[in-house]
Amino acid sequence: MLINNWKKEICTIPNLLSLFRLVLIPVYVYIYLNATQDHHYWIAGGILAVSCLTDMVDGKIARKFNMITNLGKVLDPLADKMTQLSLIICLSVKHKALRVMLVLFLIKEFFQLFAMLVALRHGKALDGALIAGKVCTTVLFVSLTVMVLCPWLSETTTDIITGVCSFFLVISFVEYVRAYYGKNKKIYDLEA
């Protein structure tokens, strides 16, 4: 029965789109890290654009056609985080300033994972992503895609982009800390 539910859940359009985004990651990484000409960067940027578009579409399809699944609740954010992580790692290979942002990203994500596991252990969960997290994701995708598409950006420009992204990562991190452990927690009981 559990296997049948898994097969049924994986075959929904939103979940297939999330899986497609995960498959795009190694393709993007290979193309970006081996890029030697501008059109290689444009191809890598195009792959990111497709990933972003499928990310926007999968949630809308899931809600509109009642295709929200437990698997989708894991796959969608996993595809987001893995795409962001691979993007930051690839860019930090060519732009050393992004290494600070990579550390901030990892701290934020490990905190969220730890806090989520602790909450689940106590029968609680956060009801979806916070607005600050969604804004941070958007800023990261847009800013970092610009960096992929424009490899000729000056060091000053990449430092500014890194600073802006880092600022949003810190804001998002603080909001998640407050959501899990703050005075007005945003976690709820799973059995309620």
QUISULTA-V339213 format. One record per backbone hydrogen bond with DSSP energy under -0.5 kcal/mol. NH is the residue of the N-H (numbers start at 1). CO is the residue of the C=O. E is the energy in kcal/mol with one decimal. If there is no record, write none. Layout:
NH:CO:E / NH:CO:E
This chain:
5:1:-2.2 / 6:2:-2.2 / 7:3:-2.5 / 8:4:-2.5 / 9:5:-2.8 / 10:6:-2.5 / 11:7:-1.2 / 12:9:-1.3 / 16:12:-2.4 / 17:13:-2.3 / 18:14:-2.0 / 19:15:-2.4 / 20:16:-2.3 / 21:17:-2.0 / 22:18:-1.7 / 23:19:-2.1 / 24:20:-1.8 / 25:21:-0.8 / 25:22:-0.6 / 26:22:-0.6 / 27:23:-0.8 / 28:24:-2.9 / 29:25:-2.8 / 30:26:-2.4 / 31:27:-2.4 / 32:28:-3.1 / 33:29:-2.6 / 34:30:-1.4 / 35:32:-1.4 / 40:37:-1.2 / 41:37:-1.2 / 42:38:-1.9 / 43:39:-1.9 / 44:40:-2.3 / 45:41:-2.7 / 46:42:-2.3 / 47:43:-2.2 / 48:44:-1.9 / 49:45:-2.3 / 50:46:-2.4 / 51:47:-2.2 / 52:48:-2.7 / 53:49:-2.6 / 54:50:-2.5 / 55:51:-1.8 / 56:52:-2.1 / 57:53:-2.2 / 58:54:-2.5 / 59:55:-1.0 / 60:56:-0.9 / 61:57:-2.6 / 62:58:-2.4 / 63:59:-2.2 / 64:60:-2.7 / 65:61:-2.6 / 66:63:-0.9 / 67:62:-2.7 / 68:62:-0.6 / 73:69:-1.7 / 74:70:-0.7 / 74:71:-0.9 / 75:71:-3.2 / 76:72:-2.2 / 78:74:-1.9 / 79:75:-2.9 / 80:76:-2.1 / 81:77:-2.9 / 82:78:-2.7 / 83:79:-2.1 / 84:80:-2.7 / 85:81:-2.8 / 86:82:-2.4 / 87:83:-2.4 / 88:84:-2.7 / 89:85:-2.7 / 90:86:-2.6 / 91:87:-2.4 / 92:88:-2.4 / 93:89:-1.1 / 93:90:-0.7 / 94:90:-0.8 / 94:91:-0.6 / 95:91:-2.4 / 98:95:-1.7 / 99:96:-1.8 / 100:97:-1.0 / 101:97:-0.7 / 102:98:-2.4 / 103:99:-1.8 / 104:100:-2.2 / 105:101:-2.9 / 106:102:-2.5 / 107:103:-2.5 / 108:104:-2.6 / 109:105:-2.7 / 110:106:-2.7 / 111:107:-2.4 / 112:108:-2.5 / 113:109:-2.5 / 114:110:-2.7 / 115:111:-3.4 / 116:112:-2.4 / 117:113:-2.3 / 118:114:-2.5 / 119:115:-2.6 / 120:116:-2.9 / 121:117:-2.1 / 122:118:-1.1 / 122:119:-0.7 / 123:120:-1.9 / 124:119:-3.1 / 125:188:-2.0 / 127:186:-0.9 / 128:126:-1.9 / 134:130:-2.1 / 135:131:-2.8 / 136:132:-2.3 / 137:133:-2.4 / 138:134:-2.2 / 139:135:-2.8 / 140:136:-2.8 / 141:137:-2.6 / 142:138:-2.6 / 143:139:-2.6 / 144:140:-2.8 / 145:141:-1.9 / 146:142:-1.9 / 147:143:-1.7 / 148:144:-1.9 / 149:145:-2.7 / 150:146:-1.8 / 153:150:-1.9 / 158:154:-2.4 / 159:155:-2.3 / 160:156:-2.1 / 161:157:-2.6 / 162:158:-2.5 / 163:159:-2.4 / 164:160:-2.5 / 165:161:-2.6 / 166:162:-2.6 / 167:163:-2.3 / 168:164:-2.0 / 169:165:-2.2 / 170:166:-2.4 / 171:167:-2.4 / 172:168:-2.5 / 173:169:-2.5 / 174:170:-2.7 / 175:171:-2.3 / 176:172:-2.2 / 177:173:-2.3 / 178:174:-2.5 / 179:175:-2.2 / 180:176:-2.0 / 181:177:-3.1 / 182:178:-1.7 / 185:182:-0.6 / 185:183:-0.7 / 186:179:-2.7 / 187:179:-0.5 / 188:125:-2.7 / 190:123:-3.3 / 192:189:-0.9
